Amino acid sequence: MNLPRGELVRSRVVSHPATMLETVLERELTGYAVFEPQDSLLLDAEGHGIITFEAGIPNLVYHTGTNRGGSVALADLAMPGPYSIDLFRLSGDELASVEGGERNEYDWEIPPGMPAKRLAGDPELADRTREQAPTERNRLTSDGETDDPPSAVEAFLENDEKIDAIREQAREEAQRRAEEWGLNDQLGT
């Protein structure tokens, strides 16, 4: 995703993504957020999320580490906090040029309430976001997805590659610690 730099309006480390989503909605921000979970175990310390907003309403989501967009990118971002989040303001024309090109190439569009529901687990914030969204944005996405698909946890649990990677990393960590503590003989490793 090629985004113009934009004007940095906020850079914070927050414990919960609802903080960022509420700020964007209240300020009716047009621009984007660079969203980086501090616990990047599941992402092998690679990548971050980008969420674009128009007048405070989420439009597109993309994850740079997995090169996925839309609702699956939200699942890639759903991890325990804290999160480093930078908010950038863009003009409507700058954002439209980025989103127009990206939407044609990829399916990164999301329903307005989905980030609040999936990332923040906040149905009330999701409802407020849908209420402020233009009517045409509250329709189904092109793949028929609504704000009611499986939660981020359910989506994560369906991703066998991530689960296998976590198991392998845990196995390696356990072996390393057993070695450090001199337990290899007792464990038969």
C-alpha positions as CSV (number, residue, x, y, z in Angstrom):
1,M,0.0,0.0,0.0
2,N,1.6,3.3,-1.1
3,L,0.4,6.0,1.3
4,P,1.5,9.6,1.3
5,R,3.2,10.5,4.5
6,G,0.3,12.7,5.7
7,E,0.4,15.0,8.8
8,L,1.1,13.1,12.0
9,V,-1.7,14.1,14.4
10,R,-1.1,11.6,17.2
11,S,1.5,9.0,18.2
12,R,0.7,6.9,21.2
13,V,1.2,3.6,22.9
14,V,-2.2,2.4,24.0
15,S,-3.3,-0.7,25.9
16,H,-6.4,-1.2,23.9
17,P,-7.3,-0.5,20.2
18,A,-10.6,1.0,21.2
19,T,-8.7,4.1,22.3
20,M,-7.5,4.8,18.8
21,L,-10.8,3.9,17.1
22,E,-12.8,6.3,19.5
23,T,-10.3,9.1,18.8
24,V,-10.6,8.7,15.1
25,L,-14.4,8.6,15.2
26,E,-14.6,11.6,17.5
27,R,-12.2,13.7,15.4
28,E,-13.8,12.5,12.2
29,L,-10.3,11.9,11.0
30,T,-9.6,11.4,7.3
31,G,-6.3,9.6,6.9
32,Y,-4.9,6.5,8.2
33,A,-3.5,4.7,11.3
34,V,-0.3,2.7,11.4
35,F,-1.1,0.0,14.0
36,E,1.7,-2.1,15.5
37,P,1.0,-4.6,18.2
38,Q,3.9,-4.8,20.6
39,D,3.5,-8.5,21.1
40,S,4.5,-9.6,17.6
41,L,5.1,-13.2,18.5
42,L,2.4,-14.4,16.1
43,L,3.8,-12.2,13.3
44,D,7.4,-13.2,13.7
45,A,8.2,-9.5,14.5
46,E,7.3,-8.6,10.9
47,G,4.9,-6.0,9.7
48,H,2.2,-3.7,10.9
49,G,-1.4,-2.9,10.1
50,I,-2.7,0.1,8.2
51,I,-6.3,1.2,8.6
52,T,-7.6,4.0,6.5
53,F,-10.5,6.3,7.6
54,E,-12.8,8.8,6.0
55,A,-14.4,11.3,8.3
56,G,-13.7,8.8,11.2
57,I,-15.1,5.8,9.5
58,P,-12.8,2.8,8.8
59,N,-12.5,1.9,5.1
60,L,-9.6,-0.3,4.3
61,V,-7.2,-2.6,6.3
62,Y,-3.9,-4.0,5.1
63,H,-1.2,-5.9,6.9
64,T,2.4,-5.4,5.6
65,G,3.8,-8.6,7.1
66,T,1.2,-11.0,5.8
67,N,0.4,-8.9,2.7
68,R,-3.3,-9.5,3.4
69,G,-6.1,-7.1,3.5
70,G,-9.7,-6.7,4.7
71,S,-11.1,-8.8,7.5
72,V,-8.2,-11.3,7.4
73,A,-5.8,-8.5,8.1
74,L,-7.8,-7.6,11.2
75,A,-7.3,-11.1,12.4
76,D,-3.5,-10.7,11.8
77,L,-3.6,-7.6,14.1
78,A,-5.7,-9.1,16.9
79,M,-3.2,-9.6,19.6
80,P,-2.8,-8.6,23.2
81,G,-1.6,-5.0,23.7
82,P,0.0,-2.6,24.1
83,Y,-0.1,-1.1,20.6
84,S,1.9,1.6,19.1
85,I,-0.4,3.7,16.9
86,D,0.4,6.6,14.7
87,L,-2.5,8.6,13.2
88,F,-2.0,10.6,10.0
89,R,-4.3,13.1,8.4
90,L,-4.7,13.2,4.6
91,S,-6.8,15.3,2.4
92,G,-9.8,13.6,1.0
93,D,-8.3,13.7,-2.5
94,E,-5.1,12.0,-1.3
95,L,-7.0,9.3,0.5
96,A,-9.3,8.8,-2.5
97,S,-6.4,8.3,-4.9
98,V,-4.8,5.7,-2.6
99,E,-8.1,3.9,-1.8
100,G,-9.4,4.0,-5.3
101,G,-6.3,2.2,-6.7
102,E,-6.0,-0.2,-3.8
103,R,-9.7,-1.2,-3.9
104,N,-9.5,-2.1,-7.6
105,E,-6.5,-4.4,-7.0
106,Y,-7.3,-6.0,-3.7
107,D,-10.3,-6.7,-1.5
108,W,-9.2,-4.6,1.5
109,E,-12.5,-2.9,2.2
110,I,-14.2,-3.6,5.5
111,P,-17.6,-2.8,7.0
112,P,-17.5,0.3,9.2
113,G,-18.0,-1.4,12.6
114,M,-15.7,-4.4,12.0
115,P,-12.5,-2.9,13.5
116,A,-14.4,-1.9,16.7
117,K,-16.0,-5.3,16.9
118,R,-13.0,-7.5,16.0
119,L,-10.0,-5.5,17.3
120,A,-11.6,-3.8,20.3
121,G,-14.3,-6.2,21.1
122,D,-16.6,-3.2,21.6
123,P,-20.1,-3.7,20.1
124,E,-21.2,-0.2,21.4
125,L,-18.3,1.5,19.5
126,A,-19.2,-0.6,16.5
127,D,-22.8,0.6,16.6
128,R,-21.7,4.3,17.0
129,T,-19.4,3.9,14.0
130,R,-22.1,2.4,11.9
131,E,-24.5,5.2,12.9
132,Q,-22.0,7.8,11.7
133,A,-21.2,6.0,8.5
134,P,-22.8,6.9,5.3
135,T,-25.7,4.6,4.3
136,E,-23.8,3.1,1.4
137,R,-20.9,2.1,3.7
138,N,-23.2,0.0,5.9
139,R,-23.8,-2.5,3.1
140,L,-22.2,-5.9,2.7
141,T,-18.7,-6.0,1.3
142,S,-18.2,-7.5,-2.1
143,D,-17.6,-11.0,-0.6
144,G,-20.8,-10.8,1.4
145,E,-19.1,-10.3,4.8
146,T,-20.9,-8.3,7.4
147,D,-19.8,-7.1,10.8
148,D,-20.9,-10.4,12.3
149,P,-18.3,-12.9,11.0
150,P,-16.3,-14.9,13.5
151,S,-14.4,-13.0,16.1
152,A,-10.7,-12.4,15.7
153,V,-10.0,-15.3,18.1
154,E,-12.2,-17.6,16.0
155,A,-10.5,-16.4,12.8
156,F,-7.1,-16.9,14.4
157,L,-8.0,-20.4,15.5
158,E,-8.9,-21.3,11.9
159,N,-5.4,-20.3,10.7
160,D,-3.4,-23.5,11.0
161,E,-0.2,-21.9,9.8
162,K,-0.1,-19.5,12.7
163,I,-1.0,-22.2,15.2
164,D,1.8,-24.4,13.9
165,A,4.2,-21.5,14.0
166,I,3.4,-20.8,17.6
167,R,3.7,-24.5,18.5
168,E,7.1,-24.7,16.8
169,Q,8.3,-21.5,18.5
170,A,7.1,-22.8,21.9
171,R,8.9,-26.1,21.3
172,E,12.2,-24.3,20.5
173,E,11.9,-22.0,23.5
174,A,11.3,-25.0,25.8
175,Q,14.3,-26.8,24.4
176,R,16.4,-23.7,24.8
177,R,15.3,-23.3,28.4
178,A,15.9,-26.9,29.2
179,E,19.4,-26.6,27.9
180,E,20.0,-23.4,29.9
181,W,18.8,-25.1,33.1
182,G,20.7,-28.3,32.5
183,L,17.6,-30.4,32.2
184,N,18.4,-32.1,28.9
185,D,19.6,-35.3,30.6
186,Q,16.5,-35.5,32.8
187,L,14.2,-34.9,29.9
188,G,16.0,-37.3,27.5
189,T,16.6,-34.6,24.9
